[in-house]
Amino acid sequence: MWNERESPLRIEKRFEFDQYSKISKFMGEIEKLCKERDIYPNISFGKNFVSFSIFLENKEISDNEKDFSIEIDKFYLED
């Protein structure tokens, strides 16, 4: 589940990994998705996690942003 935040308006989610090598594969898929959707979230990562913040263009999540977050979830679940 993505968390909605205010000031600035955004959705956020943290993904946990048991191996650092899985983060690299995951991020490769995310890179392609960002280029396809023209959405470039703030991303931070460490030894066992990746966190995303997607800043919303409007006062609610757009279909493009919603689909983007769903695709990220799918990449994570495929791992």
PyMOL commands that set and color helices and strands:
alter all, ss='L'
color gray80, all
select helices_A, chain A and resi 20-37+63-78
alter helices_A, ss='H'
color red, helices_A
select strands_A, chain A and resi 3-5+10-16+42-45+49-55
alter strands_A, ss='S'
color yellow, strands_A
deselect
rebuild
show_as cartoon
